[in-house]
Structures are given as structure tokens and as C-alpha cells.
């Protein structure tokens, strides 16, 4: 006899997590704009320029960038199509491999990374807003002379105002996110193209593609390392891409959106960013990694205001899309009966203020040990989820059983946890975290994502194929609204 799983019959059920909440409105253009919002930011530019630190010359950085983007494209086709097929967000999708309770593990790990970067990106965007205010209203400069908890009075005003604006943007759920990405994604191209033309003009339309910042490294290994640094930068969003792709009507739209947003748009963004950096070398003597520093030289106030507004909008856009939605769904996974999408968003907004992200961001030790260590687990988590879905289950899940909290549920395993997934995560996680944090292994840090994917996926496949997945091909329960 079938059992209908609803909010009253399962502690795992939440309407925002259930398949029926997938809107079906995220089409090719929306996913294309989503990727534009993801790349077009201060952090995206800084990461692109940071690839010079691997010892590559300009043209090699471009090739490495294209390789990295291509890897990200294929990785997100896998996670994105899986999300579209099953119509559930990442933490619910993870219940199949980690267990209905064990999925809290990847949810918390992804949530920690998301909250940290949400706070940092809010702070970076608020800095652009602060520059804007000082230019328009010079009297506000006096508010920068005092500070509290490491941030000036004007900095607090801008940071809190932007935090509130971002929280309000999420008040109406994922449809607001879709509309925000549709707007924020293309906006930064205006500023980036204008900045590139302006910098090239100052460099007399001549740049050196053989420029390098360091003499060590480089070569083929350097190019591969640079490519995987880029992949690791998107390790979190790649992991939880299902949060968005679940809303796509077809798998073909997911693939087309990825092709336009990654293979075409991201490649173009990387090339423009590198051209700007090489022009900055001729003008300033170094590849400036922060575009805000370049804008200080703008004499035209109107042009400066347009550029800063575009950067602020774009940074806020990526923040909401990449760093806000994931922790919201992660909170819903851990406490499905206590929170809604909106109330979970309020928690994320408050926590991102309490951690004073500007202080964390200014401390490389904290960034490396806390966020770097947790971030090193994104690859192992991805490997386990993809091996489980594509290799062990043959792209077949019992979606209804993902909400079954009974001990006889298909994904209950042992007290709600799948020991095989936990073992695979620990085995690979120890290796990738050591690669990130131990100084003797510093040269291998760039390869944590592929090592994590292959090692965790391999261990999970080796010990997981002994488990029958026959339950995935039966549907004894029905999720309310999904019949």
C-alpha cells in the first residue's frame, strides 16, 4: 500500500525541498545569466589574475583558463543534469549516497564555505559602495576616521545596508534569485569592456603576452595547476548546482546554459580579465589583482560612478546566487521542520554579520585553515555523489524515498547514515586537507579537487557496489504533490 509523504508524516519533508517546488522556469537564458553572475565579480577577476602566480606567461594563463573552464563545464553537466532529473536541491540529492540523516554532513560542510564567502563578498561589494559615497558626498569621508570591530562607521553603514538589500532580494524565494541573476549577469560586462578599452588606451594599445610575475614554475605542470585552481574556485557551486538546475524544464536546457555560460562567456571573461591585467603591467608595473585599484585613477566622476555601481551590483549578484542559496538549503536539510526558505535566509544574513568577515578575510591563516580546509572537501563530496548516481545507481533514484524517515526507507542505511560514504569522505578528506594545510605539501594544493574526486569516488565505488540499489527502482511512497 502506498504511503503519501507530507509535512505531517515525515520529519524530513519541507515544501521548499520537495520535488514539487521545482519551478520549471529556469531556461537556457536564465542558466546562462546565472553563470555570468558567477564569473563577473571582483573575486572572479582576482582569481583569473592570480593564475600568474603559478609562473605562467600571459598566453599560457589564457590556455590554462580555457582548460579549467572546460573541466568545470563537464563537471556541472553531470551535477546539473542530475539535479534537473530528480528535481531536488543538493542536500536532498545527497541523501541517496550519505543517508537521509548523513546528508547533514555535506550540507554543513558546504554551508560553512557558503556563509564565509557570503560575508566576504558582501564586504567587498560594500567597499565599492563606500568609494561611491565618498566620491559623490565628500563629507562622508569623516565617517571613515572611526572604527568598531575593525570596520569604519561608513563601512558599517554600507555593509549593513547591502546585507539588508541582499536579504530582501531573497524574501520571495528562487524566482527573485532568477530575476536578479538575469539582471546582474550582463551588467558587469559593460564595466569590464569599458575598463579593458580604457586600460588598453592607457597602455597605448600594446601589451606583452610573454609577461610573467614569477620565474619559478610554469610549463605544462603550471598550466594544469592553474586550470585546477580555477576548478577548485568553483568547487562549491559545482557541488550544489542542483539547487538551481532542478528548476530547468529539460536536461538539454541545462547543457545549453552551461555551454553559453561557461565555454563561451567564462572564456571571454577570463581573456578580458587577463588583457586588463597585462595592460595594467605596462601602466602600473604590475598585474593589479583588484580592479578597484585601477578605478582610483579615473578622473571622470560619471564613468567612475557607473563602473562602481556595476561592480557593486555584480558582486551582490554572485553573492546571493552562489553563497546565499546554498546555505539556505543546507539549513533546511538539517532542520526541515523548523525553517522556511525565508527564515533560513534571515539566519544566514545575521550569521554573516556576526563573523565580521572583513577580519577573517584579512587573516590568511584563518582563510587557509578554516575555509581552505573545508573547501578541500568539495572534491571528495562531488566524487561520492556523482559515482553514486551515475555509476552505482545508473541515474535512477527513488525520489520519494529521499523523504522517508522510517528505518525501512531505501536510504536509511544505518541509523540514517551510509557508512560507505562516510568512510570514502574520511579517506579522501584526510589526504586533501593535508594537501591544503601542510607546508611540505604546498606544491600539491592546486590538485586537491581532482585528487579528492578520484580518491573519494574510487573508494566509494569499490565498497559501494556491494550494496544493492534495487530499492531505487521501486516507488512504494509518494511525495505530496509529486504524484
N, C-alpha and C positions, 0 to 999 in steps of 0.2 A: 504494500500500500504506500502511495507516495506521501511525502511529508512536505508541507509548504514552510519554507524558512523565512521568517519575518523578524521584525524587531522584538516581538514578544516571545518568540520561540528559540532564538539563538543569541547568545552573548557576543557573537562575532559579527552580527549584522548591523550595518549602518547604511542608510539610504544613499549617502554620498560615496560609499564604497561599492555598492551593488551594481551589477551589470546594467540595470535599467536606468541608472543615472548617466550613462554614456550618451552624449547629446547627438552624435552623428553630424555635427555641424563643422567639424574641423576638416576642411577640404584641402586640396593641394596648395592653394594660395595661403591659407592660414598656417599650415606647417612650414611653408617657405618663409613667411614672415616671422614665425617662431624661431627659426634658425637665424634669421637676420638679427633678431633681438638678442639672440645668444652670443653672436660673434661681435656685434657692433657695440663695444664698450671700452672703457678705459683699461679694464683688465685684459680684454681680448687683444688690444693693441700692445700692451706691455708684454704679454706672453709671446706674441709674434716677434717683438724686438729682442726679447730675452733669449731667443734661439741663437743669437750671435755668440752667446756665452759658451756654446759648445765648440767654438773655434772655427766655425764655418765662415766662408766669404759670402757676399750678398747673394749671388746666383745659387749657391748651394743651399742657403736658407730657404729660398723660394722653392727649390725642388723638395726639400725636406718637409716644407709646409704642405705641399700638394700630396705627398705620400701620407702624412699624418691625417689630412682631411679625408683621403680615400679610405683609410682604415676606419675612421670614425663613421663614414658613410655606411660601410658594410656592417659594422657593429650595431648601428642604430636601425638598419633594416631588420636585423634579427630581433632586437628588443621591441622595436616599434610595431612590426607585423604581429608579434606575439600578443602585445597589448591590444591591438585592433581586433584580433580574432577572439580573444577572451573577454574583452570589454571591461576589464577591471584594472585599477591602478596598481602600481608596482608592489606595494606591501601586501596586497591581497594575492597578486600573482605569485609572490614569494611563498605563500602558504603551501603551495603544492610541493615545493622542494624542501622547505625548512620545517613544515608542520604549521598548523593553524595558530599555535602559540609561539613556535620557534621563529615565525616571520617577524616577531618583535625585534629579533637580533639585527637583521639587515635594515629594518625600519629605523631603529635607534642610531645605528652607525651612519646611515645616510642623513638622518635628521641632524646629527651633530655637525656634520660638514655643512649642511644647508644653512643652519642658523648662524654659524660663524661667518660664512661668506655673505649671508643676507645683511648682517650688521656691518661688515666691512664695506660692501658695495653701497649701502645707504650712506655711510660716512664719506666715501669717495664722491658720490653724487652731491652730497651736501657741501663739499668743498667747492665744487663748481658753482653751486648756487651762492655760496658765500662770496666768491670772487665777483660774481654778477652783481650782488647787492653793493659791494664796496665800489664798483665802477659806477653804478647808477646813483647810489646815495653815499658819497664820500664820508658823510658824518658817521656812518655805521662803523667806520674803521676804529672808532674809540671802543667799540664793544669787543674788539679783539685783544684789548690790553689786560683783561682779567680772565682768569680761567678757574674751572671747577672740575675736578676729577680728570684733569689733563686736556680739557676742551674749553675754548674761549666761550664767552657769553653768546657771541654771534654764531659760533659753531654749534652750540646747543640749540639755538633758535632754528637754525637751518636743518639740523639733524632731526629734531623732533617734528618739525613741520613736514619734512619729507617722509618720516616714518608714518605719520598720520595719513598723508596722502596715499602712500602705498597700501596701508591697511584698508582705507576706504575703497581703493580700487578692487580689492578682493571681497568687498562686502556682498556682492551679488554673485560670487562663485566663478566657475570656469568660463562662462560666457563673457564676463568682463575681462578676464585674462586674454581670451581670444581677440577681443576688440583692441585691447591695449597693445598686444604684440603686432597686430595689423598696422597700428599707427607708429609704434616705437621702432619697429624693424627698419622701415625705409628711411626714417628721419635722419639717422646718423650718416647715411651715405651723402647727404647734402653737405654736412660738415666735413666729412672725410675727403671728398673730392675737392672741395674748396681749399682745405688745408694742404692737400697734395699739390694743387696748382700754385698756391701761394708759396709753399716751400721750394718747389722746383724753380719758380721765378727768382726767388732769392738766391738759389744755387746756380743761377744763370743757365738753367736747363741742362745741367751736366752733373751726373753722379757716377760714382765708382762702384761697379758691381763686384769688384775684387776686394772691397774693404772687409777687414775682419777686426774684431775687438780684442781677441787674444790669439797668441801664436801657437798655443798648445791645442791638441785635439784636432777636430776637423776630419776630413776624409770620409770614407764610407761609413765607418762606425759613428762618427759625429753626426752624419745625416740621419742615420737610423735612430740615434739617441734623440735628436731634435724632433723627429717625427713622433716618437712615443711620448716625449714631454707634452706635445700638443694633445695626444690621445688621452694622457692622464689628466690634463686640464679639463677635459670633458667626460672624465670617468663617472662623476656623479650624475650629470644629466643623461648620459647614455644608459646608466643603470635604471633610472626612473622615467625614461622616455614614454613608457606605457601610460603614465599619468595623463599624457596629452593624446597620444596616438589612439587610445581607446575610444576617443570621440570622433575618429575618422570613419566615414561610411564604408570605405574599401581599403584593402591592403595596397592596391595599386596607387591610391592617393598618397599613402604613407611613403611609398618608394619614390613617387614623383616629387613630393615635397622635400624629401631628403636629397634627391638629386639636385634640385634647384637651390635648396638652401645650403648644401654642403659642397658638392662638386663644382658648382658654378659660383654661387655667392661667396662662400667662405674662401675659396681660392682667390677670387678677385679681391676680397678684403685683405687677405694676407699679403698679396702682391702690392696693393696700395700702401699698406702699413710699412712694408719694407722700403718702398720707394721714398716715403716720407722720412724714414729713419736715415736712409743714405743721403738724402738732401740735407738733413739736419747735421750730418757729419761734416759736410762742406761748409755749412753756415756757422755751426757752433763748435765743431771739432770733435763731436762725439755723437753716437746714436742715442738721442734723447728718448728714454723709455716712457716718459709721462707726457702725453700730448698737451696737458695743461701748461707745462713749462714753455712749450712752443707758442702758446696763445698769449703769453705775457708780452711778447714782442709786437702784438697787433696794435697799431696806432689808431685804426679806425674803430671807434667805440661801437658803432652799429654792427660791424662784422664780428666783433668780439662777443657782443650780446647774442647774436644769432648762433655762433659756434657754441657758446656756453649753454644756452638753452637746449640745443640739440644734444649735447653731451649729457646734460642732466636728465633729459627725457630718456635717452637711450640707456643710460646706466640704471635708472629706475625701472625701465622696461625689463632688462635682463634680470634684475634683482627679483622682481615679482615672479617672473616666469621660471627662472632656474633655481632660485634659492628660497622662495616662499612657499610655492605649491607643494614641493616635496615634503618639507617638514610638517605641513598641514595634514597631508595624507598619512604621514608616519604617526602623528598624534592620534588620528582616527583609528589606525591599526592597533595601537597599544590600548586605547580607551574608547572603543567603538560606541559604547552606550552612554558615555559622558559628554562627548563633544559633537558639535556640528562643524561643517566646513568653516563657517564664520567665527564661531567661538574659538576653534583651534587657531585660526589666523590671528586672533587677538593675543593669544598666549605667545605665539612666535614673535609678534611685534614687541611685546613687553620684554621678553627674554633678550631679544636682540639689543635692547637699550641697556638692560641691567649688566650685560657682559662688557660694557664700554669698549666696543670693537676697535676704536682708534688706539687704545692702549695695547690690545692684543696684536693688532696689525703692526705696531711699532716694535714689537718684541719678536725677533726672528726665532728665538728659542721656542717660544710658545707655538708659533706658527708651524715650525718644523716638527716638534714633538707631539703636539696635540692633533692639529689638523692634518699635518703630513702623515703622522702615524695612522690615523683613522682613514685618511684618503687612500693609503696604501692598500686598504681592504676593498676598495671599489672593484678592482680587477678580479680578486677571488670570488666576490659575490656575483659578479656578472658571469664568470665562468660556470659557477654552480647552477645558476638559473637557466642559462642557455643550454647547457649539457642536459639538464633535467628535462627541459621542454622539447628540444629538438631531437636529441639522441636517445634518451630513455623512454620518453612518452610519445614520440612520433607526432608531435604537435596536437596532442589530444588530451584535454583536461576535462574533468568533471567539475565544471564551473560552480554548480550548485553545492558540491561538497566542500568548496572553499569556505563556506559559511556554516558548515556543520560542526558544532562544538561537542558532539557526543563521542564517547570512547570508541564507537564503531565506525566513525567517519573515515572516509578514504584517506584523509590527510591528517589524522590524529597521531599516527605513529606511536611514540612512547610519551604519554602524558602531554601530547600536543607538540612534541619536538621530534624532528627527524635526526637521530644520532649521526647518520651518514653525512648529512650536510654540515653538521657542527664539526665533525672530525675533519672534513675536507677544508672547511674555512680555517680551522686552527692550524692545520698542516701548512697550508699556503700562506696564511696570515703571518705566522711566525717568520717565514722567510722574507715576505715583502716588507714587513715592518722593520726587520733588521736591515734590509737593503736601504730603507729610508733614513733610519736613525743612527746606525753605527758608522762612525767616521771611516773605518777601514774599507767599508763597502760603498763609500760615497760615489764612486765611479759607476756603480750599477743602479743608482737611484732612478735614472731615466727609464729603466726597463721594468719597473715594478708592475706596471699594468699588464703587459704581455706575460710576464712570469706568473703573476697571480692568476690570470685567466687560464693559462695552460696547466699550471700545477693544481689549482683547485678543481678545475674541470676534469683533469685526468684522474685525480684521486677519487672524486665523486663518481665518475663513470666506472672506475674499477670496482668500487664497493657498492655502487648503487644498482648495477644491472642485475643483482641477485634478487632485487625487490620486484615483485610482480606489479604491473601497472594496470591490471585488468579492471580495477575499480574506476580508472579514468574513462573507461569506455561504457560505463553504466551510469544511469542518472536516476537514482532512487529518490532524490529530493528535488524540489523546485523552489527557486528563489522567488519571493513575491515580486510580481511584475515582470518576470522573465519567462513565463510560460508561453 
